[in-house]
Amino acid sequence: MNRKTSLLTSLLFVLPLMVLAFTSGPLRYTKLPTDLFHVDEAEVYGPERPITGRIEIPYNVSTSTANWKVVGIRSYAFQHCKLTEVTFSPAMRSIGAYAFNNCSELRKVEAMRGLKFIEGGAFLDCRKLEEFQFPESIKLIGEYAFKNCHKLKSAYFGEHVSSVRQGAFSDCWALESVVMDCYIQEVSDHCFNSCKSLQEVRLPKTVRRIGDSAFQYSGIKTIYMGPHVQQIGYGAFVGTPLEHVYIEAQTPPQILYFTENGKEKYITVHVPASAVAAYKQNSSWQKFNIVAS
């Protein structure tokens, strides 16, 4: 290959990348593939220059060739930024993995209905984040998405949430309210590990499994489980001040090291009257104080 051919090949590779990227205001964007049936869409690639304070992600941005609907935040886009507040438009569909990782000054995030996907580690180590508005439209909360958000006070899972993955809210020390108006079948491993302010949780009736260490070292005192729970994972409630467990399941769920040995007798388990005998005869559950609910 001669020099001229090599240069031409390089240009053919680089030019499409240049065409796919553009800048508007303080942000850089990349264009997303579209077809004849969709509007032109783009995602935020990252800041054009260091930014601080508050930022509002626009609904759309215009270039000389098109009007681009802003539907996503690219992975790692704002990692380590000094933002304090972020507002998303209703066009925003997804927040990429580690998009706001370690934004040490971030305190508030306003998300509108339309947001569906919060990928893994999206807000990991945002230790000052106090408020995140969880819209009804969310479907996925990725692994460790809010881990170490020490000041986050509440979380809401709307009816469209189908998956809250491993460790999503672990070490959220101030988390005191979790509302689950959804139909998830599993509370993932380590999901609420070390949530010290979380004292009461009502699980959706659809939950079948509570993962390993799901509430380990949390502040939970009371938990409500539905009729379909089948398994409670290893160490799920180790290191907690748990006092009351309400279970609607007729068949005793399988438990693996539910809590520290010797603490079972201090935990009252409320079960259907028709299931009291089954729980008292079960070798794993008979250590607890079993009563009819």
C-alpha positions, 0 to 999 in steps of 0.5 A: 500500500502506497502513502496516498492509498494509506492516507485515503484509507485513514480519511475514510475511517476518520471522517465518519466519526467526525460527522457523527459528533458535534458540539452545542453549548457546553456539551458534546454530542454523538449522533445515534443511528436512525432509520426512515421511521425515526427522528434524528437522535443524539446522546450526550458524549460529555462536556466540551469543557469543565463545568460546575453548578447546575445543568439542564440537558435539552430536549433537542439540539439543532445543527445546520443539517438537522434537529436532534432529539437528545435521548441518552447520556453516554457511559462515563460522560460526566464522570468526576464532574463538579455538577451540583444539579442535573435536570433531564427533559422528557426525551431522555431514555437512558443514562449510561454506565458510570455516567455520573460516577463520583460527581462529588458535589451532585445533590439533586437530579430531576428526571422526567417521565420518559427515562427508562434505563439507569445503567450500572454505576450511573451515580456510583459514589455521588456521596452528596446526592440527596434527591433523585426523582424516580419517574414512573417510566423507569424499567431498569436500575443497573448494578451499583447504580446508586451505591455509596450515595450516602445522603439519598433519602428515598427510592421509588420503583414504579409499575414498569420496573422489571429489574433492580440489579445487584447492589443498586442501593448498597451503602445508601446510609440515609435511605429511609423510604423505599416504595415498590409499586412494581412486579419484580420477582427478585430483590437482588444480592446486596441490593440494600446492604448497609442502608442504615436508616431503612427500617421498614420495607413492603416487598411486591407480592410478586417477589420469589427470591430475596438475594444474598446479603440483600439487607445485610447491615441495614437498619431494617426492623420490619419486612413484609413478604408476599405469598410467592417468596420461595427463597431467602438468600445467604446472610440476607438479614445478618447484622440487622435489628430485625424484629418482625417478618410478615410472610404470606407464603403457605410453604416455608421459604428456603433460608440460608443463614437468615441471621446470626445464630441465636438471634432467631428467637428474638424475631417474630415471624407472622404467617397465615394461621393455616401455615403456623404448623408447617413453619414450626415443624420446619427445621430452619424456621422453628428457631423463630417465634412463629405466630399467626398473622 
